[in-house]
Amino acid sequence: MPNISINGQEVELDEEGFIINPEEWSEDLAGVMAVAAGISELSEDHWKIIYYLRDYYNRYQIAPMIRRLCKDTGCNLKHIYDLFPTGPAKGACKLAGLPKPAGCV
């Protein structure tokens, strides 16, 4: 499994780049992962979605359904794809430090 070194800490990722231990997530890690995903800078809307996903996951131990994500953040699906080109699961959840969502191919 690959690792990312960030601020002197080794963070373990799975073979698809999802963090193994969500407690090791940091904003710095999200920034490094964003650049690797082709996102040059994380905007306020990026962070709104990232923190929504983290909060939801911490409460329910699962990623929210896309409909819930759109409704609760006020971002439509097109905007989420504009922000995270690989989509809400492979893009947004990965940067938020969540494990790979069930049903994500």
C-alpha distance (Angstrom), angle and dihedral (degrees) to the residues before:
residue distance angle dihedral
M1 . . .
P2 3.82 . .
N3 3.79 124.6 .
I4 3.78 134.5 -154.4
S5 3.77 120.1 -147.5
I6 3.80 111.1 -145.4
N7 3.81 125.7 168.1
G8 3.80 90.5 -14.9
Q9 3.82 93.4 -52.8
E10 3.79 125.0 112.8
V11 3.81 111.5 -136.8
E12 3.80 115.5 -164.1
L13 3.80 118.5 -136.4
D14 3.78 131.0 -171.4
E15 3.80 121.6 -118.1
E16 3.83 90.5 -84.3
G17 3.79 95.5 49.3
F18 3.82 99.6 -101.1
I19 3.79 115.5 140.2
I20 3.81 113.9 -105.6
N21 3.82 96.8 -152.4
P22 3.84 111.9 37.1
E23 3.83 90.4 -162.6
E24 3.83 88.4 69.9
W25 3.83 91.6 63.0
S26 3.80 119.6 119.1
E27 3.79 136.4 168.8
D28 3.80 88.1 -109.9
L29 3.80 90.3 55.3
A30 3.82 90.4 49.4
G31 3.80 89.1 52.4
V32 3.81 93.2 51.8
M33 3.81 91.5 46.2
A34 3.82 90.5 48.2
V35 3.81 92.1 55.4
A36 3.82 89.2 48.6
A37 3.83 87.8 52.4
G38 3.81 92.0 51.7
I39 3.81 96.6 -101.6
S40 3.79 106.1 130.0
E41 3.81 97.6 -168.1
L42 3.79 134.2 12.5
S43 3.81 110.2 -128.2
E44 3.79 129.7 -157.6
D45 3.84 88.8 -93.2
H46 3.81 90.8 52.5
W47 3.79 90.6 52.9
K48 3.83 92.3 45.2
I49 3.80 89.8 57.6
I50 3.81 94.7 40.1
Y51 3.80 92.7 52.0
Y52 3.81 92.4 43.0
L53 3.83 89.5 53.9
R54 3.81 92.2 47.2
D55 3.80 92.6 48.9
Y56 3.80 92.9 46.9
Y57 3.80 91.8 48.0
N58 3.82 92.0 48.2
R59 3.81 89.9 52.7
Y60 3.82 100.2 42.8
Q61 3.83 106.1 16.2
I62 3.80 90.2 -127.1
A63 3.79 135.6 82.8
P64 3.81 114.3 -103.3
M65 3.76 122.7 -106.3
I66 3.80 111.6 -97.7
R67 3.80 92.0 -113.0
R68 3.82 90.4 55.7
L69 3.83 91.1 46.9
C70 3.81 91.3 53.0
K71 3.81 94.4 44.6
D72 3.79 96.8 46.1
T73 3.82 96.4 44.0
G74 3.80 97.0 38.5
C75 3.82 89.8 -128.6
N76 3.78 118.4 127.5
L77 3.79 119.7 -136.2
K78 3.80 93.3 -104.1
H79 3.80 90.7 55.8
I80 3.81 91.1 48.7
Y81 3.81 89.4 52.8
D82 3.81 89.3 47.7
L83 3.80 88.6 54.4
F84 3.80 96.8 39.2
P85 3.83 108.2 27.5
T86 3.80 93.1 -168.4
G87 3.80 89.6 55.6
P88 3.77 139.7 -109.6
A89 3.81 95.2 -60.1
K90 3.78 105.1 37.6
G91 3.79 94.2 31.4
A92 3.78 112.4 27.6
C93 3.81 98.2 32.5
K94 3.79 91.1 46.9
L95 3.82 92.3 53.0
A96 3.80 90.5 44.6
G97 3.80 89.5 58.0
L98 3.78 95.9 -115.5
P99 3.78 122.8 144.4
K100 3.79 115.4 -103.8
P101 3.83 106.0 -72.3
A102 3.79 118.1 -114.7
G103 3.78 111.3 -99.6
C104 3.81 92.1 25.8
V105 3.79 109.3 134.7
